[in-house]
Amino acid sequence: MLIALSSFLVGRTEAQVVGVDICACSPSVYEFTLDFFLTCLDSNIKAGEGEGIIEFDCSVSPFEGGNVTDLTPVAVSSIDILELDQEVKPLATTTRFVNFRNGDKFNYTSIIRDPTLINATSVPKGFQLSVVGRNVLDEALLMIWIISFTNDCDSFPILFEGESIGWTIFVSQTS
């Protein structure tokens, strides 16, 4: 189910030096709370100059097509997390098959937690979350969001407690 929105991310890799030109400004550990009453329109992450995030995008749709009108889940059955490198290639992927309800929490440990894995190409440029849920009529839903980091060494933290995107609220981070 991993879906990379690679055309969304813009990156440059030539002559960049880790810790000088580009930094891992993303958290090393993310913690989220699911809130099924939020929509992509409720997203309040700050993006733009000086924010550490270039841009973000979010969408919710029927997972299997069809005429689904209720895009509010009552349960989540899987979560895919994808970190993208400076060349917009997958760095790390995690899939969790879960039985989450509204209010449940989950976390993710980034590749940057292990400094031996980081070089000028492998500093995360993007973070994508894909969540499969089911509405009250047992119809499958897909929520995907993606954020693109500036990798500016002066931008940290970039996500703050209470910011939300799609069905997720950012709870905490570890640098």
N, C-alpha and C positions, 0 to 999 in steps of 0.2 A: 504494500500500500504506500510505500514511500513515493512522494511526488515532489520533485524538486522544481521550484519556480525559479530556475537559474537565470532566466532572462530578466528577472526582477532586480538581481544584484549587479552592481557595477563595481569593478575592481581594477586596480593597477598593481602590477607586481614587479615591474622593472626597477632595479636599483633601490629597493626598499630594505631597510635594516630593522630587524626585530628590536624593539626597545628604543629605537631612535626615530624612525619614520613611521612604523606601525607598531601598535601595542594591542595586546589582548584586553580590550576594554570591557569585554563581556564578563559576567560573573563566572566563577569556577563551579559554583553550585547554585542552582535555581530551585526555588520552592514555589509551587502554585496551588491555589485553591480553585476548584471547579465551581462555577456559578452559572447554572443553566438558564437563568433569567436574563443574562447579558447577551447582547448581540454584537456583531462586528461594528455596528454604528455607535455602540457605547465605548469603543476603544479610546483610551485617554493617554496613551504613551506619547511622550514628547519626542519629536523628530525634527531634525534640521540643524542649522549652524550651532555648534557648541554643545549639542545634546548627546553626542556619542552614537546616535542612531541616525542613519541617513534617511531611511524611510521604512514603512511597514505596510503590509497588506493583509487583509483577512477576508475569508469568504465562508459561507455556510450554504450547503446545497444537498439535495437528495443524493445519497451514495450510489444508488443503483438506477438513477434516472426516474422517470415516471412523474406523476402529477401529485407530488407531496406538497402540501400547503403548511403543515405544522413543522416548523424548523426548530422547535424547542425540545431538547432531549429530556428524557427522564432517567436515562442510564448511559454509561459509556462502556464500550466493550474493548476498545484498543486505543493505544496512544503510540504514535511514532514520533521520535525526536531525531532530527537531522541537523548536524553542524556542517557548514559549508566553508571550504578554505578560500584563500585569496583568488584562486582560479575558478571558484564556484563549483568545485567538485566535492563530493561527500568526504568529510573527515571522519565522522563518527555517526553511527546510527544505533538507535535503541528502539526496540519494539516491546511494548508491554501489553499483554492480554489481561485485562482487568475487569472488574465488576464495580465500577465507581458510580456513586450517586451524587446528587447535588450536595456541595459542601465538603466533599472529600478532598484530600491533599495528595500531591505527588511531587517528587523532586527529581532532579537530573544533575549528574556530575559531569562537567565539561571536560573535554580533552585537555584544556589548559591546566587542569589540576596536576598533570604530569609534565613538568618542564622539559623532560628529555624528549618529548614528542613534538615540541614546538620549534619551528624554523620560519623563515620569511614567507613560505607558502602555506604553512599549516596553522597560522594564526587564524582563528575563526573570523570570517567575514559576514556570516549569516547564521541564523538560527530559525529552524522551521519546526512547527508542531502540527501534526495531523491527528485528528481525533475522530473516531467512529462512535456514534451514539445511536440511540433509538428513541423515537418519540412515543407518546402514549398509545398510538395505533400500531406500534412495533415496526414502524418504517425506519429504514437505515438512513442516517444523516452523516455528512462529512463536513467537519470544520477544519480549515487549514489557515494558519497564519504564518507569516514570515517577517523577520526583521533583518535589516542590513546595517551592520556596524560601520562607523567611520574609521575605526582603529586609530583614532587620534590619541596620542599618549597623554594628553591633558584632560581627557574625558573619562571620569570614573567617579562615582557610580553612574551607570546609564539607565538602570531600571530602579524604580522606587516603590516601596511598599504601597499597595493600594492601586497601582496602575493596572489597567486591564486591557485585554485584547481577546476578542471572541468570548468563549466560555471560560476563560481563565483570568484569575486575579493574581498578580505578582505579590507574593508574601514576603520573601526574603532572599538575600543573596549572601554568598561568602566570596570574598575576593581572594 
